[in-house]
Amino acid sequence: MKLYNVTGTQRYCGPGALSAVMGISSNDGARLIREVTGRKSICGTHDYELEAVLRRNGFKLKTYGYPKPSQPTLAQWLRRREDRNKLVIVGLTSHWCVVKGNKYIDNITKEPVWISKAPNRRARVTYIIEVSK
């Protein structure tokens, strides 16, 4: 799967993650989340909302979470991950980002950056969504 640039004017991380995975604008990502949730505005997203949008659009997902005392930092998780070629949406403490290979993208970077340059490397990983077609 390909990692896309985040486009659009929607500034929140959930729609940004959908933009990076699906190749749509973050505005369209927000619209898809609103369709699934029935909410009028999107300020924050939960894992089940992103999963519902992705499943509805034909993606296969494998998900798992980290309990509170054993949550690794993003840097620790990046070093330990087994398959570096998987496209993964990573839930950090109050933030979503996307990782594939040695690239990181979120609504802040807007385009893939090297993992060594990624912001939020000290944030704790709370949830993982492995995405495939």
VOPAGU-2260 file (C-alpha; in pm, 1 decimal, decimal comma):
REM VOPAGU-2260
SITE   aa  ch    i         X         Y         Z
SITE  MET   A    0       0,0       0,0       0,0
SITE  LYS   A    1     105,6     354,2     -70,5
SITE  LEU   A    2     148,4     637,1     177,8
SITE  TYR   A    3     -14,6     960,2      52,8
SITE  ASN   A    4      45,5    1323,8     143,1
SITE  VAL   A    5    -213,1    1480,0     372,8
SITE  THR   A    6    -417,0    1729,5     171,3
SITE  GLY   A    7    -714,3    1948,5     255,7
SITE  THR   A    8    -789,2    2212,1     515,6
SITE  GLN   A    9    -922,0    1989,2     796,4
SITE  ARG   A   10    -664,1    2029,8    1071,3
SITE  TYR   A   11    -743,6    1737,6    1301,5
SITE  CYS   A   12    -535,6    1419,6    1313,1
SITE  GLY   A   13    -810,8    1159,8    1251,5
SITE  PRO   A   14    -909,3    1297,6     909,7
SITE  GLY   A   15    -538,3    1353,3     840,2
SITE  ALA   A   16    -464,4     985,6     904,1
SITE  LEU   A   17    -745,7     885,3     667,0
SITE  SER   A   18    -603,7    1123,3     405,9
SITE  ALA   A   19    -259,3     960,4     431,7
SITE  VAL   A   20    -398,7     606,9     406,0
SITE  MET   A   21    -679,4     650,5     151,9
SITE  GLY   A   22    -536,9     923,5     -70,3
SITE  ILE   A   23    -831,6    1156,6     -10,1
SITE  SER   A   24    -836,7    1508,8     130,6
SITE  SER   A   25    -864,9    1552,9     504,9
SITE  ASN   A   26   -1196,4    1732,3     437,6
SITE  ASP   A   27   -1329,5    1413,1     277,9
SITE  GLY   A   28   -1191,1    1214,7     570,7
SITE  ALA   A   29   -1386,7    1434,3     811,2
SITE  ARG   A   30   -1700,3    1390,2     598,1
SITE  LEU   A   31   -1661,8    1010,1     608,9
SITE  ILE   A   32   -1620,6    1019,4     987,4
SITE  ARG   A   33   -1933,7    1236,7    1018,5
SITE  GLU   A   34   -2127,1     987,0     802,6
SITE  VAL   A   35   -2023,0     697,5    1028,3
SITE  THR   A   36   -2072,3     874,1    1361,4
SITE  GLY   A   37   -2361,8    1106,8    1287,9
SITE  ARG   A   38   -2175,2    1393,9    1455,4
SITE  LYS   A   39   -2196,5    1742,5    1307,0
SITE  SER   A   40   -1829,7    1830,5    1361,6
SITE  ILE   A   41   -1508,2    1635,3    1406,0
SITE  CYS   A   42   -1266,1    1759,4    1670,8
SITE  GLY   A   43   -1134,9    1428,0    1797,1
SITE  THR   A   44   -1170,7    1069,3    1683,2
SITE  HIS   A   45   -1174,3     729,1    1847,8
SITE  ASP   A   46   -1017,2     412,2    1714,6
SITE  TYR   A   47   -1354,4     252,1    1637,4
SITE  GLU   A   48   -1453,1     552,0    1422,2
SITE  LEU   A   49   -1141,3     527,5    1205,1
SITE  GLU   A   50   -1186,5     150,6    1184,3
SITE  ALA   A   51   -1550,4     187,6    1072,4
SITE  VAL   A   52   -1454,3     429,9     794,0
SITE  LEU   A   53   -1170,7     208,1     671,5
SITE  ARG   A   54   -1379,3    -111,7     679,1
SITE  ARG   A   55   -1665,4      61,8     499,5
SITE  ASN   A   56   -1418,9     152,2     223,0
SITE  GLY   A   57   -1286,9    -201,1     174,7
SITE  PHE   A   58    -973,7    -205,7     390,1
SITE  LYS   A   59    -875,6    -503,0     604,8
SITE  LEU   A   60    -760,5    -419,8     955,1
SITE  LYS   A   61    -571,7    -583,7    1236,8
SITE  THR   A   62    -593,1    -387,1    1560,5
SITE  TYR   A   63    -444,4    -406,3    1904,6
SITE  GLY   A   64    -398,5    -177,5    2200,7
SITE  TYR   A   65    -141,0    -130,7    2471,3
SITE  PRO   A   66    -254,7    -128,3    2835,1
SITE  LYS   A   67    -150,2     171,5    3041,1
SITE  PRO   A   68     157,9      46,5    3227,7
SITE  SER   A   69     319,6    -115,3    2922,6
SITE  GLN   A   70     272,4     158,2    2661,5
SITE  PRO   A   71     597,3     206,9    2467,4
SITE  THR   A   72     703,1     543,2    2332,8
SITE  LEU   A   73     676,8     588,6    1958,3
SITE  ALA   A   74    1056,2     559,2    1930,8
SITE  GLN   A   75    1054,7     229,8    2125,1
SITE  TRP   A   76     767,8      89,7    1919,0
SITE  LEU   A   77     939,9     185,9    1592,5
SITE  ARG   A   78    1253,4      -5,5    1696,3
SITE  ARG   A   79    1057,7    -315,8    1805,7
SITE  ARG   A   80     804,7    -351,1    1522,2
SITE  GLU   A   81     832,2    -671,3    1327,8
SITE  ASP   A   82     721,4    -592,9     971,7
SITE  ARG   A   83     841,1    -250,2     863,3
SITE  ASN   A   84     658,6    -268,1     529,1
SITE  LYS   A   85     309,9    -264,1     681,7
SITE  LEU   A   86     104,1      53,5     667,1
SITE  VAL   A   87      10,9     129,0    1028,3
SITE  ILE   A   88    -205,5     395,9    1186,6
SITE  VAL   A   89     -54,8     460,3    1528,0
SITE  GLY   A   90    -263,0     598,6    1812,0
SITE  LEU   A   91     -46,1     813,0    2033,8
SITE  THR   A   92    -159,0     990,0    2345,9
SITE  SER   A   93    -434,0    1211,6    2193,6
SITE  HIS   A   94    -293,7    1194,2    1837,4
SITE  TRP   A   95    -305,8     977,0    1523,1
SITE  CYS   A   96     -15,1     931,4    1282,6
SITE  VAL   A   97      69,3     690,1    1001,1
SITE  VAL   A   98     390,4     490,9     962,2
SITE  LYS   A   99     515,3     281,6     671,3
SITE  GLY   A  100     871,3     163,5     625,1
SITE  ASN   A  101    1101,7     440,4     742,7
SITE  LYS   A  102     843,8     715,4     684,5
SITE  TYR   A  103     609,4     897,2     923,6
SITE  ILE   A  104     321,6    1129,2     834,8
SITE  ASP   A  105      49,5    1313,4    1022,8
SITE  ASN   A  106    -157,5    1628,6     988,8
SITE  ILE   A  107     138,8    1833,9    1114,1
SITE  THR   A  108     406,6    1713,5     871,6
SITE  LYS   A  109     157,1    1687,6     577,9
SITE  GLU   A  110     406,1    1475,2     380,8
SITE  PRO   A  111     613,5    1170,5     471,9
SITE  VAL   A  112     926,3    1248,2     671,8
SITE  TRP   A  113    1203,2    1018,0     787,5
SITE  ILE   A  114    1122,1     851,0    1116,0
SITE  SER   A  115    1431,0    1009,6    1270,9
SITE  LYS   A  116    1271,9    1352,6    1202,7
SITE  ALA   A  117     924,0    1257,5    1324,2
SITE  PRO   A  118     763,8    1472,8    1593,7
SITE  ASN   A  119     604,3    1302,7    1895,0
SITE  ARG   A  120     875,0    1034,6    1928,1
SITE  ARG   A  121     835,7    1047,3    2308,1
SITE  ALA   A  122     456,4    1016,0    2303,0
SITE  ARG   A  123     311,4     688,1    2427,3
SITE  VAL   A  124     161,2     440,5    2179,2
SITE  THR   A  125    -190,4     348,9    2287,7
SITE  TYR   A  126    -337,9     178,1    1980,6
SITE  ILE   A  127    -227,5      20,9    1651,2
SITE  ILE   A  128    -433,3     -27,3    1333,8
SITE  GLU   A  129    -254,6    -231,8    1064,9
SITE  VAL   A  130    -416,4    -152,6     730,6
SITE  SER   A  131    -419,7    -366,6     415,6
SITE  LYS   A  132    -633,2    -385,9     102,1
